[in-house]
Amino acid sequence: MTNREIIIEIDKVTSGKKNVISFERKGNQIDRAPLKLKKQSVSSKYKYSHHFDKDDLQKIHQVFPSIYPHPYDYEIEAWGERMKKAFRELIETGQFDKTYDLEDGPVTVKYVWVTK
């Protein structure tokens, strides 16, 4: 089987609230697997579409220590800026890319940071 590739272009990381992160391209939230939008978050008390909430950030932190939930000793804006920068760096360096083993063969998802 051949390895299929999906390329997801991103030009903006947003943080709508504490412990909520979203990715955009050309002013629209990306809604393509594996960056499917969640409609709400119980753990982050957020009722708008987003990609990652507190639970997701805790899981991502185990692989990428630069990503973490809001630790409460930072202002929300400072935490949000740190997360945006950390996600952008992971995307630009290719560290956020991942290969998934699906039933019909491997699929590599590559995230590409693009300038507007």
For each residue, the residues with C-beta under 8 A, 3 or more apart:
1: 104 105 106
2: 105
3: 99 105 106 107 108
4: 105 106 107 108
5: 107 108 109 110
6: 32 33 107 108 109 110
7: 109 110 111 112
8: 25 30 32 35 109 110 111 112
9: 25 112 114
10: 13 23 24 25 30 91 111 112 113 114
11: 24 25 26 113 114 115 116
12: 23 24 25 27
13: 10 21 22 23 24 83 84 87 88
14: 21 22 23 24 84
15: 20 21 22 79 80 83 84
16: 20 22 46 48 50
17: 20 44 46 76
18: 44 70 76 79
19: 41 43 44 46 53 54 57 69 70
20: 15 16 17 41 44 46 50 52 53
21: 13 14 15 50 51 52 56 57 83 84 87
22: 13 14 15 16 29 37 49 50 51 52
23: 10 12 13 14 29 30 35 51 87
24: 10 11 12 13 14 27 28 29 30
25: 8 9 10 11 12 28 30 114
26: 11 116
27: 12 24
28: 24 25
29: 22 23 24 37 49 50 51
30: 8 10 23 24 25 35 37 51
31: 35 36 37
32: 6 8 35 36
33: 6 36
34: 98 100 109
35: 8 23 30 31 32 51
36: 31 32 33 51
37: 22 29 30 31 49 50 51
38: 41 49 50 51 53
39: 49
40: 46 47 48
41: 19 20 38 44 45 46 47 50 53 54 55
42: 45
43: 19 53 54 55
44: 17 18 19 20 41 53 54
45: 41 42
46: 16 17 19 20 40 41 50 53
47: 40 41
48: 16 40
49: 22 29 37 38 39
50: 16 20 21 22 29 37 38 41 46 53
51: 21 22 23 29 30 35 36 37 38 56
52: 20 21 22 56 57 60
53: 19 20 38 41 43 44 46 50 56 57
54: 19 41 43 44 57 58 69 70
55: 41 43 58 59
56: 21 51 52 53 59 60
57: 19 21 52 53 54 60 61 67 68 69 83
58: 54 55 61 62 68 69
59: 55 56 62 63
60: 52 56 57 63 64 67
61: 57 58 64 65 67 68 69
62: 58 59
63: 59 60
64: 60 61 67 86 90 95 96
65: 61 68
66: 86 89 90
67: 57 60 61 64 83 86 87 90
68: 57 58 61 65 71 83
69: 19 54 57 58 61
70: 18 19 54 74 76 79
71: 68 74 79
72:
73:
74: 70 71 78 79 82
75: 78 79
76: 17 18 70 79 80
77: 80 81
78: 74 75 81 82
79: 15 18 70 71 74 75 76 82 83
80: 15 76 77 83 84
81: 77 78 84 85
82: 74 78 79 85 86
83: 13 15 21 57 67 68 79 80 86 87
84: 13 14 15 21 80 81 87 88
85: 81 82 88 89
86: 64 66 67 82 83 89 90
87: 13 21 23 67 83 84 90 91 96
88: 13 84 85 91 92 113
89: 66 85 86 92 93 95
90: 64 66 67 86 87 93 95 96
91: 10 87 88 94 96 111 112 113
92: 88 89 113
93: 89 90
94: 91 97 110
95: 64 89 90
96: 64 87 90 91 111
97: 94 108 109 110 111
98: 34 108 109
99: 3 106 107 108 109
100: 34 106 107 108 109
101: 105 106
102: 105 106 107
103:
104: 1
105: 1 2 3 4 101 102
106: 1 3 4 99 100 101 102
107: 3 4 5 6 99 100 102
108: 3 4 5 6 97 98 99 100
109: 5 6 7 8 34 97 98 99 100
110: 5 6 7 8 94 97
111: 7 8 10 91 96 97
112: 7 8 9 10 91
113: 10 11 88 91 92
114: 9 10 11 25
115: 11
116: 11 26
